[in-house]
Amino acid sequence: MALVGVASSAVLHGGEGSGGQGSGGGSGGDSGGPKYQVTVPQTLADGKYKLVKDVSQQADASVPHDGAYAHGLKTAGGQYTDGTTSLVMMGIYGTIDDPAKAVDHTLEGMTSGGNTDVVVSDRKFSPSGGGDPLTCGVDVRREAGQKITLPYCVWADSRTNVSVATADGTDPAKDPQSVDLQALADEAAKIRSEVRKPLD
């Protein structure tokens, strides 16, 4: 499987977790206020990554549209590359009653298949350029006997829940501890501003 496919599979499973099989009610998530959508631009991170494939339709068929704490959901996602690094962005948008639970279930979904392990535990990072914190960490996925390092960042608010994961084509099994998660968080913050757009 190509690296972009591995990253996409990991993030797609995370998206399945976002639909809200969790228990309990919400906090926030009111139906008033501005509405946002997740888009799939042709480029991300100030043009660094170029779109290889829009996977929104495939992902939308796999992700629940209503759950215990999120409803009216739609899905958008894309596979990107800068030539050596693959990046997959997957997002849902609608009404998210409990953004913290959405992040938790996204993270759980990423490792639910049994062939992905959390190697660097997720923690919150504040982007250097300002903005809300993102939750980032590093997973290692096993594919056909090979280990692939997958750094990721996840964020959610009352309207959107998005995850990005990368895979390094020049060093797929790079040391997870060597990943600069602050740099990834800074890049993901740019991506957040590029994909989160007002819903007309």
Order of alpha helices (4+ residues) and beta strands (2+ residues): alpha-beta-beta-beta-alpha-beta-beta-alpha-beta-beta-beta-beta-alpha-beta
